[in-house]
């Protein structure tokens, strides 16, 4: 571990002389002050942060050497007949074994069908694209090496700008079900990390690698995508979902509104989040009932908490206080975080359904979400000593970007 920390500090010291972030502008998802605090922790040899940066740089280097894999790489188009249309299949759907043709497929909650993750769909392509952007953005922020941002720009040009390869700005054919539907609102969550595109563009804007054409076309794509989210039948239906799908939809919509300068609209949207999400999805004890009935209840409770925290972080930049909001029964984002703590600490036994090992789910999903909660609330909701003891699965983004 000492050698990893030493090499990470060497990289950090070599490339962090100049600040890559312009303090004179506000970023949609980046909190500049928290980034600077994290850099100080790395300089102070705090293991959790140096290991996170080491992990991030490895992933960013891998992204540098990766080939772009846009939606037009599908061997055949989806239901629309247009290769530029994103298409995927609902992950928990399987052929009906009681029928000769297997149609329509049937749902097995929490059980991912490998057939939905093949090269014939775009889910893995989009996930790789968005994850690569996240790692490249973070590596640039912490090392100031432009090569990471240049790669991010290349990927965005292929996915959003180039007429030959760009994706149409909609998810009309996401998470379809063979024999039942060509696309469903649930597929919108597959672009939940559109935030990484926004961060890349905002970082690129501060450098000399930005071009007017790139900025114009990429922002045009994002504007069209936001309009699709707000006006399409699938988008409007997803907005009504009273679970993690609705919350992650809001992460996308609010961030896009803010990035595109729709400030008044964003302010209203953030205010509505109080009743639409916090008061309706969180109970007085902090539980999230719509997530608890799932077969991976730990995963979904943690995932939804993370979305709540992201929206609250966005809203804070609009002077809308979601962190201290309480519903008429005391429901709050903080309560949702505190609800999970005694289970992570093994002071309570989780009694809801959970496919797989509970502690593994807590380590991989819940602890990163609570680490973000610690940062956003600026206090230890979950003790850092416990986090460090159970940091076998490093979530670099939860550590470095909050």
C-alpha positions, 0 to 999 in steps of 0.5 A: 500500500505504501508504494501505491500511495507514494506513486500516487503522490508523485503523480499528483505533485508533478501535475497539480501545480496549476489549478485546472478549475477556473474559480471564476465560474460555477460548475453544475456538478462540481463543488470546487471547494470540496475538490480543493479540500480533497487535494489537501487530503491527498497531499496529507497522505490520507490513504482513502484519498490517495488510493482513490486517486490511484484507482481513478488514474488507472481507469483514466489511462485505460479510457485513454486507450479505449476505442469509442463504441457509439450506437452506430456500432450495433450489428443491426438497428433496433425497432426504428430501423435507424442505427443512430437510435439508442436501443436496449432491453429491460435487464430483468426480463427473460424468455417465457419458458412456457411458450415455444417462442418465449414471447412475451418475455417475463420479469424476474426482478433483480436477475439480470439476463445476459442477453440484455447486455450483448453487443446487439443493444447499446446499454454497455456502450452507453455505460462505457462511454459515460463511465470513461468520461467520469474517469477522464474528468476526474483525472484531469481535475486532479492532475491537470493533464489535458490528455484526459480532457482531450480524450473526453472531447473526442468521445463526446464528438463521436457520441453527440456531434459527428453526423456519422456516429452520433446518437439521436437525442432520445431514449424512445427504444430503451429497455424494451421487452421482446413481445411486449414493447419497443421502449419503456420509460424505465430506460431513461435511467440508463442515461442517469450519468449524463452529468458526466457529459455536462462536466466534460463540456464545462471543463473543456470550455475552460481550455484552449481545446474547446471549439465553437462548433464543438460547444454549439453542437454538443449543447444543441444535443443536450438541449434536444435531449432535455426537451425530449425528457420533458415533452415525450410520453416516455419522459413524462411517464418516467417523471411520475415514477415514485421511486429511484426512477423518478429521482434519477430522472430529476438528477438529469433534468435539473442538471440539464436545466442548470447547464443550459441556463434555464435558471428560473425553470430549474429553481421551480423544479428544485422547489417541487422536489421537496413534495414530489420526492422527499415527502412522498418517497421517504417515510418518517423513519427514513425508510424508502418503501418503494426500494425496500420491496425490491429483491435487491433492497439494499442496492436500491435504497442506497442508489436512491439515496445517492440520487437524493444527495445529487439533487440536493447538491444541485439545488444548493447552487440555486439557493434551494435548501433540500438538505434541511427540508422536512415533510409534514411527518419529518421526512428528510434526506438526512433521515434516509441516510441515517436509516441505513447507518445501523445496518452498515454498523451491524447494530441492526439486521436487514430483514428485507429481500436482498439477492446476494450477500448483505455486507457486500452490498453495504460495502459496495453500495451503501458506504459510498452513498453515506460517504457522499452524505458525510461530505454534503452534510459536512459531518459524520453520518457514518464514521470515517474510521468505519469507512476506512476499515471497509474500503475494500471496494473503492468508489473513487467518485464518491471519494474524489468528487464530493 
